[in-house]
């Protein structure tokens, strides 16, 4: 089995995203704000994306792996818009 130098960086990135997700989960447990749970799920999706690249050795042209990243950023955008629209209605 051949290892690639970038796998270590991708693994560290995946771990970092996972820890950031746990950080937001702690805030969600304290405040029960949906913005924090959305950020938690988004960062865990980004962690899964980095782990998929590290473990799977996908070529950069494979489009389906980027769907995790697209879902994460879409979730963040929807959560921020929902938070701002919710403020305006109050």
Order of alpha helices (4+ residues) and beta strands (2+ residues): alpha-alpha-alpha
